[in-house]
Each structure stands twice: as C-alpha cells, then as structure tokens.
C-alpha cells in the first residue's frame, strides 16, 4: 500500500470514526457491534471496513462465528511520519519567507 491509499481511506469521516471505535476495543470489534454504534447499515460498515483493510489500517480475524477487526497502527504511523516531514519542510519555508519579508528585501 502507498501513502495515497492510507490518506484516501482516512479521507472519509465514517472510516475515521470506525477506526476510533475499533481502537476503543482492545480485542477488536465485529462489524455488527460497530454497526450498532453507527448511523449506517451493517452492510455499509462492512464496505468501509473493506477499504480500511485494503489500506492495511485494520486486520480481521475470525473468532468463532464472528469476524473481529483490530487497528493496525503501523500504516498510520508511517503516514504520520510522512506528514511530520512535510510539515517541517513547510515550516522551514514559511520561516524563510517571513524572515525575507521582515528584512525588507
């Protein structure tokens, strides 16, 4: 997966909310349990979970009759590291621009 896939998956507020809800359950959460806490159908939850899984933001494992989803923080950490580097570069550029503007050149 690429950072683009991760950002595309995280670009949807419903998927971000699902990640938050899954993260609240140490052992993971089922699609049914998640659907019970969301204003969307179980089918819609399952479709969003598929996108999150494709981006490797969640993993699923069968436990008895249920499929449990857990957050996979590695991809999130990688995207956060990329954002941190970009933020630092932009901060440096803006500081240089501010210094130039203040010098009157």
C-alpha atoms as one frame of an Amber mdcrd trajectory, in Angstrom:
protein
   0.000   0.000   0.000   1.032   3.571  -0.531   0.547   6.704   1.499  -2.077
   7.655  -1.095  -4.135   4.581  -0.193  -3.878   5.367   3.503  -4.877   9.007
   3.032  -7.741   8.020   0.712  -9.042   5.598   3.330  -8.677   8.187   6.093
 -10.274  10.891   3.948 -13.745   9.612   4.778 -15.105  10.710   8.186 -17.080
   7.478   8.590 -13.911   5.400   8.213 -12.082   7.621  10.711 -14.937   7.106
  13.156 -14.794   3.353  12.589 -11.058   3.367  13.343 -11.756   5.237  16.571
 -14.449   2.765  17.582 -12.283  -0.254  16.773  -9.417   1.283  18.746 -11.650
   1.501  21.822 -11.887  -2.311  21.925  -8.600  -3.962  22.886  -9.683  -7.314
  21.450 -11.169  -5.818  18.318 -14.745  -5.263  17.268 -17.153  -7.046  14.943
 -18.959  -5.373  12.055 -22.250  -5.973  13.887 -21.020  -4.278  17.058 -19.686
  -1.355  15.035 -22.921  -1.017  13.059 -24.787  -0.796  16.348 -22.839   2.355
  17.183 -23.005   3.975  13.741 -25.861   5.714  11.907 -25.303   3.459   8.866
 -26.223  -0.112   7.969 -24.099  -3.143   8.756 -23.550  -3.570   5.008 -22.180
  -0.015   4.756 -19.939  -0.657   7.769 -18.622  -3.802   6.076 -17.848  -1.852
   2.902 -15.952   0.797   4.865 -14.069  -1.913   6.759 -13.028  -3.450   3.428
 -11.468  -0.126   2.379  -9.670   0.153   5.732  -8.442  -3.415   5.392  -7.228
  -2.823   1.845  -5.221   0.153   3.112  -3.886  -2.135   5.885  -5.296   0.127
   8.589  -7.277  -2.748  10.089  -6.868  -6.508  10.146  -9.570  -9.082  10.546
  -9.522 -12.428  12.294 -12.281 -14.978  12.684 -13.241 -15.740  16.273 -15.896
 -18.386  16.320 -18.804 -17.174  14.235 -17.687 -13.551  14.167 -15.011 -11.668
  12.309 -13.187  -9.253  14.579 -11.397  -6.151  13.316  -8.357  -4.621  15.006
  -6.428  -1.441  14.230  -3.024  -1.871  12.595  -1.065   1.194  13.752   1.969
   0.663  11.502   0.403   2.238   8.402  -0.968   5.129  10.452   2.473   5.706
  11.976   4.069   5.679   8.528   1.557   8.237   7.215   2.061  10.374  10.333
   5.835  10.300   9.809   5.391  11.438   6.206   3.124  14.280   7.348   5.629
  15.285  10.011   8.420  15.613   7.448   6.168  17.635   5.125   5.098  19.913
   7.992   8.717  20.511   8.947   9.628  21.422   5.355   6.725  23.845   5.082
   7.556  25.386   8.452  11.139  25.975   7.287   9.936  27.532   4.027   7.476
  29.796   5.788  10.113  30.868   8.324  12.489  31.755   5.478   9.745  33.689
   3.691   8.839  35.533   6.907  12.496  36.445   7.534  12.852  37.742   3.979
   9.644  39.790   4.264  10.731  41.270   7.595  14.170  42.194   6.256  12.541
  44.436   3.655  14.320  42.889   0.715
